[in-house]
Amino acid sequence: MVTNDLGTFPTTEDVGFALPRKGGGTVLGVGDKIILREPGGSERVLDSCNASTNSPDVVKVRWNDAKIAPGGELFAGSMAYDNTPGAGALYRISQNQSEARTIISSVTISNGLDWNVAGDHFFYIDTLSYGLDAYDYSSEGIFNRRRVISFNPDSELPDGMCIDSENGIWVAFCGNQKLNRYTLEGVLTESVEMPVKNVTSCCFAGEELDLIICTTAAVGDQESSQAGMTFVLEPGVKGQKMRDFT
């Protein structure tokens, strides 16, 4: 249901991700902590989920992108504030929040992630690996990593991503002004030219899931007065429904 209501609440540090919870509330990646926020506003930190766990003490690490898996787990990735190579990781947090397991280590910028419609394959971007990788997925974890797309390191910096209801993979590119759609096999099917330089992420929204929301970054883009704004696109295809965390 669309209410057109707007709301805000303060956080103590940078927010890497914010995802809905069952029954209301939000799960947040704030700085290097994961916070469960209740509908009434009370919060508690998941002590087992610290983005700095596998990082050198001298490197300050934060949460970045995250999504809820078909099995209900929270997949959340981290990165260093200064992009230190290998300081980040991808974690799998169980539905009951009792276990946080590292499933991909030595990540530089953990970014876009999503699952195909059948829910048996996981797709993932570590931005500075300049590639989109696929894995087999089950409730036990992810397996059998393979490269689906290799991007041009001189001109393509892949950022956030999402997968639509027809298994099209939408990838946002930071630095070269575009949002691309690929098949699961990595074939480019559409490229949307954006009015700003840094396209950072994308997700489907709307009552019919027929809109794409694109975020952008103003840093390093002095040419456009729209840099840093959020855009709404009508892609002509519907998205998948977002899953909620517990």
C-alpha positions as CSV (number, residue, x, y, z in Angstrom):
1,M,0.0,0.0,0.0
2,V,1.3,3.4,-0.9
3,T,0.8,6.1,1.8
4,N,3.1,8.8,0.5
5,D,4.2,9.2,4.1
6,L,7.8,10.4,4.7
7,G,9.9,9.9,7.8
8,T,13.4,10.2,9.1
9,F,15.4,9.1,12.1
10,P,19.0,9.9,13.1
11,T,21.9,7.4,13.1
12,T,25.2,7.6,14.8
13,E,27.4,6.7,11.8
14,D,27.2,6.2,8.0
15,V,24.4,3.9,6.8
16,G,25.5,1.2,4.4
17,F,22.2,-0.6,4.0
18,A,18.6,-0.4,5.4
19,L,16.3,-3.4,4.8
20,P,12.7,-4.1,6.0
21,R,11.9,-6.6,8.8
22,K,8.9,-8.9,9.2
23,G,6.3,-7.1,11.3
24,G,7.9,-3.7,10.8
25,G,11.1,-2.1,11.7
26,T,14.5,-2.1,9.8
27,V,17.8,-3.9,9.8
28,L,20.6,-1.4,9.4
29,G,24.2,-1.6,8.6
30,V,25.5,1.5,10.5
31,G,29.2,2.0,10.5
32,D,30.7,-1.4,11.3
33,K,27.6,-2.6,13.3
34,I,24.3,-4.2,12.3
35,I,21.4,-2.8,14.2
36,L,17.8,-4.1,14.5
37,R,15.4,-1.3,14.8
38,E,11.9,-2.0,16.0
39,P,8.7,-0.2,14.7
40,G,8.6,1.9,17.8
41,G,12.2,3.1,17.4
42,S,14.0,1.0,20.0
43,E,17.3,-0.5,18.7
44,R,19.7,-3.2,19.6
45,V,23.1,-4.2,18.1
46,L,23.8,-7.7,16.9
47,D,27.0,-8.2,18.8
48,S,28.0,-11.2,16.6
49,C,28.0,-9.1,13.4
50,N,30.9,-6.7,13.3
51,A,32.3,-5.7,9.9
52,S,35.8,-5.3,11.3
53,T,36.1,-9.0,12.5
54,N,38.4,-10.1,9.7
55,S,40.2,-6.8,9.1
56,P,43.4,-5.4,10.4
57,D,43.0,-3.2,13.5
58,V,44.5,-0.2,11.7
59,V,41.9,-0.3,8.9
60,K,38.5,1.3,9.6
61,V,35.8,-0.9,8.0
62,R,32.1,-0.3,7.4
63,W,29.1,-2.1,6.1
64,N,28.1,-1.5,2.5
65,D,25.4,-3.3,0.4
66,A,23.2,-6.1,1.7
67,K,20.1,-8.2,0.8
68,I,17.9,-10.9,2.2
69,A,18.4,-14.3,0.7
70,P,15.6,-16.7,-0.5
71,G,16.2,-18.7,2.7
72,G,15.8,-15.7,4.9
73,E,19.4,-15.1,5.8
74,L,20.9,-11.6,5.7
75,F,23.9,-11.4,3.2
76,A,25.9,-8.3,4.1
77,G,29.2,-7.0,2.7
78,S,31.8,-4.8,4.1
79,M,34.6,-2.5,2.8
80,A,37.3,-0.2,4.2
81,Y,36.6,3.5,4.4
82,D,39.8,4.0,2.4
83,N,39.2,1.1,0.0
84,T,42.1,-0.9,1.4
85,P,42.4,-4.0,-0.8
86,G,41.1,-7.2,0.8
87,A,39.9,-5.6,4.0
88,G,36.2,-6.4,3.4
89,A,34.2,-9.6,3.3
90,L,30.7,-10.9,2.6
91,Y,28.9,-12.4,5.6
92,R,25.8,-14.6,6.0
93,I,23.8,-13.9,9.1
94,S,21.3,-16.6,10.0
95,Q,17.5,-15.9,10.3
96,N,17.6,-16.2,14.1
97,Q,20.6,-13.9,14.2
98,S,22.6,-16.5,16.2
99,E,25.4,-17.0,13.6
100,A,27.4,-14.7,11.4
101,R,29.6,-16.6,9.0
102,T,32.2,-15.2,6.5
103,I,31.3,-16.7,3.1
104,I,33.6,-14.6,0.9
105,S,36.9,-13.2,2.3
106,S,39.5,-10.7,1.0
107,V,36.9,-8.4,-0.6
108,T,37.8,-4.8,-1.4
109,I,34.4,-3.2,-2.1
110,S,31.5,-5.6,-1.4
111,N,28.8,-4.2,-3.6
112,G,25.8,-5.4,-5.7
113,L,24.2,-8.8,-4.9
114,D,21.0,-10.6,-5.7
115,W,19.5,-14.0,-6.6
116,N,17.8,-15.3,-9.8
117,V,14.1,-15.9,-9.9
118,A,14.4,-19.6,-9.1
119,G,16.5,-18.6,-6.0
120,D,19.2,-21.2,-6.7
121,H,21.9,-19.0,-8.0
122,F,23.6,-16.0,-6.3
123,F,25.2,-13.1,-8.2
124,Y,27.8,-10.8,-6.7
125,I,30.0,-7.8,-7.4
126,D,33.3,-6.9,-5.7
127,T,33.7,-3.6,-7.4
128,L,37.5,-3.5,-7.8
129,S,37.6,-7.1,-9.1
130,Y,35.8,-5.6,-12.2
131,G,33.5,-8.5,-12.6
132,L,30.1,-10.1,-11.9
133,D,30.4,-13.6,-10.4
134,A,27.8,-16.3,-10.0
135,Y,27.5,-19.0,-7.3
136,D,25.2,-21.9,-6.7
137,Y,23.0,-21.1,-3.6
138,S,21.3,-23.3,-1.0
139,S,20.4,-22.9,2.6
140,E,23.9,-24.2,3.4
141,G,25.7,-21.3,1.6
142,I,27.2,-20.5,-1.7
143,F,29.4,-22.7,-3.9
144,N,31.1,-23.1,-7.3
145,R,32.2,-19.5,-8.1
146,R,32.4,-18.5,-11.7
147,R,32.9,-15.3,-13.6
148,V,29.8,-14.2,-15.7
149,I,30.9,-10.8,-16.8
150,S,34.4,-9.2,-16.9
151,F,34.1,-5.4,-17.0
152,N,36.6,-3.0,-18.6
153,P,38.8,-1.7,-15.7
154,D,39.5,1.5,-17.6
155,S,35.9,2.5,-18.1
156,E,33.5,0.4,-16.1
157,L,33.2,0.5,-12.3
158,P,30.3,-1.8,-11.3
159,D,28.4,-0.8,-8.2
160,G,25.0,-1.9,-6.9
161,M,22.7,-4.3,-8.8
162,C,19.3,-6.0,-8.8
163,I,17.6,-8.8,-10.8
164,D,14.2,-8.4,-12.4
165,S,11.3,-10.9,-12.7
166,E,12.6,-12.0,-16.1
167,N,16.1,-12.7,-14.8
168,G,17.6,-9.6,-16.2
169,I,20.6,-8.3,-14.1
170,W,20.6,-4.5,-13.8
171,V,24.1,-3.1,-12.9
172,A,24.8,0.5,-11.8
173,F,28.1,1.9,-12.9
174,C,29.9,4.5,-10.9
175,G,31.9,6.9,-13.1
176,N,30.5,6.4,-16.5
177,Q,26.9,7.5,-16.3
178,K,25.0,4.3,-17.1
179,L,22.7,1.5,-15.9
180,N,23.0,-1.7,-17.9
181,R,20.8,-4.8,-18.1
182,Y,22.4,-8.3,-18.8
183,T,21.1,-11.8,-19.1
184,L,22.1,-14.4,-16.5
185,E,24.8,-15.5,-19.1
186,G,26.2,-12.0,-19.2
187,V,24.8,-10.8,-22.5
188,L,24.1,-7.0,-22.6
189,T,20.4,-6.4,-23.5
190,E,19.9,-2.7,-22.6
191,S,21.9,0.3,-21.6
192,V,20.3,3.4,-20.0
193,E,22.2,6.7,-20.2
194,M,21.9,8.6,-16.9
195,P,22.1,12.4,-16.5
196,V,24.8,12.1,-13.8
197,K,28.2,10.5,-13.7
198,N,28.0,8.2,-10.6
199,V,25.2,5.7,-10.6
200,T,25.6,3.8,-7.3
201,S,22.7,1.3,-6.9
202,C,19.2,0.3,-8.1
203,C,16.2,-1.6,-6.9
204,F,12.6,-2.2,-8.0
205,A,9.7,-0.4,-6.3
206,G,6.1,0.6,-6.8
207,E,2.9,-1.3,-6.1
208,E,3.4,-3.2,-9.4
209,L,7.2,-3.4,-8.9
210,D,7.4,-1.7,-12.3
211,L,9.8,1.1,-11.3
212,I,13.5,1.2,-10.8
213,I,14.9,3.5,-8.1
214,C,18.5,4.6,-8.9
215,T,20.7,6.3,-6.3
216,T,23.7,8.4,-7.4
217,A,26.7,10.1,-5.8
218,A,27.7,13.7,-6.0
219,V,31.4,13.1,-5.0
220,G,33.6,13.6,-8.0
221,D,30.8,14.9,-10.2
222,Q,30.8,18.7,-10.4
223,E,29.4,18.8,-14.0
224,S,25.8,17.9,-13.2
225,S,23.4,19.9,-10.9
226,Q,21.5,16.6,-10.4
227,A,24.5,14.7,-9.0
228,G,23.6,12.9,-5.8
229,M,19.9,12.8,-6.6
230,T,17.7,9.7,-6.6
231,F,16.0,8.9,-9.9
232,V,12.9,6.8,-10.8
233,L,12.9,4.9,-14.1
234,E,10.2,3.0,-16.0
235,P,12.1,0.0,-17.4
236,G,9.3,-1.9,-19.0
237,V,9.8,-5.0,-16.9
238,K,8.8,-5.8,-13.3
239,G,11.1,-6.6,-10.5
240,Q,11.1,-9.3,-7.8
241,K,9.5,-8.7,-4.4
242,M,11.9,-7.8,-1.7
243,R,12.3,-10.3,1.2
244,D,12.1,-9.2,4.8
245,F,14.5,-10.1,7.6
246,T,13.3,-11.4,11.0
